[in-house]
Amino acid sequence: MTKRTVTIRDRKDPRRKDGNHQVVPLLNSTGYDAWQILLEQRILTRGLGRVFPYHSKSVGAAFRRSCNAIDIDDLCFHDLRHEGTSRLFEAGFSIQQVAMVTGHKNWRMLHRYTNLKPEDLHKMQKAAQPSMEQFLANLGAS
């Protein structure tokens, strides 16, 4: 609780099925506050048992029902991992930091989950760049 982290036990890994425990930070840098969600779940479960006491198949079924209810036919639950990974990169986290959250072991696998566009890097600049018109006007004035 004091470190604002959660331990994921036996995290999925294609090579090792057991003992893949990983400590993951609960961040609020991407539009959602993972720490707040955890605290809300703790209240709902009265602090007993699992944070999210749902069977994985129930979650998948609820997701599919929700997509059907709002006529989304080309979205699968795993697409959310791609979205979350891209948001971490857009928030300015490094490859190593994103991998700590997503559980990827190497950049090659992590790269498959990113949906970054070159123009998105402009959002990370510290100073605003002038438009082409502003640049030319400033050039002409000097």
N, C-alpha and C positions, 0 to 999 in steps of 0.2 A: 504494500500500500504506500509506504513512504517513498519508494523509488518510482512509483507510477509505471510499473511494468507488470506483465502477466507472463506466466510460464505456460507454454503450449507443450503438452506431454505427447510424446510419440508423434511428432510432426511428420507428415507424409514425406517419404523419401523413396525414390525408385530402387535404391540399392539396400537400404536398411529399413526394416519394418518396425523395430523396437528400439527404445533408448535414444530417440531423436528429440530430446527435450530442448526447447529453445526459449530464452527470455526475450520478450519483445516489448519495446517501449510503447506506451499508450499516448499517442500524439493528438494534437488538435490543429495541425498545420494545413489541412486540406479541405476545410469546410465542415468537418465533422469532429466532434470532440470524443475520442475513444475513451478517455478517462471518465467523462460524464456518463457515457453509455454504460460503462462498467458499474459506476455507482448506482445508477438507476436499476440495473439488473440485480445488484446486491440487495436493494430494498425489496424488489419483487420476489426474490428467492429467500428473503430473510437471512441472507448470508450463509445459507446451508447448501451443501452440495455444489454442483457445477454452476458456473456463472450463467451459461446458456443451457438450461436443462431440456434440450430438445434432441430428438434423434435426427441424424443427418438426412435420412430419407424423408422425414416430415418437413424439414426445411426446404428441400428440393421440390417436394410436392406443392408446398405453399407458394413457392416462387413461381412455379409453372401455372398454378391457378391464378395468381395475380396477373401474370403476363397475359393469360387468356382473357381475363376479365376486362383488360384495357386494350385488347386487340394488338398486342405486340407478339409477332410470331418469329422474329429473328434474333432473340436475345436469350442467352443461356446463362445460368448462374455463374459459370466460370468467367464469363465476360467481365464480371465485376472485379475480378483480380487484375485484369488488364487495365481497367479504369483506375483502380486504386493505385497501382504501380505508376501509371503515368502521372497521376496527381502528385505523388511524392516527388517525382522528378521536377514537375512544374513548380513545386513549392521550393525548389532549390537544394534538395538533398543530394548528396554524392552517391555514386554507385554503391559504395560500401555501406552507407547508411540505409539506402533503399533495400539492399540485400538483407540487412539485419531485420527489417520489418517483414519482407516477403518470404524469407527463408531460402532464397536462391543461393546456390553454392558457388556459381561462377557467372561472369558477365554474359557469356554466350547464351545461357538459359534465360537470364534476366532480360536480355535484349529482346527476346521474343514477346515479352509481356509489355513492352513500352509502345506507346503510340504518340511519340513526340514529333513535332513539326519544327523545322528550322526557324520559322518566324516566332515560335513560342519563346525562344531564347531572348528576344528583345524585352520581354516582361521582366527579366532578371537584371537588366541594366540599372545602374545606380543613378545615372544622369540621363535626362531626356535627350534624344537626338533631334536636331532640326529636320523639318521636311526638306525635300529637294528645293521647293520654292523658297523657303526661308534661307537655305544655304546659299542659293544663287543671289538672293537679295542682299545678304550679308557680304558676299564676295564682291558684288557690284558696288557696295557702299564703301568698301575699303580700298 
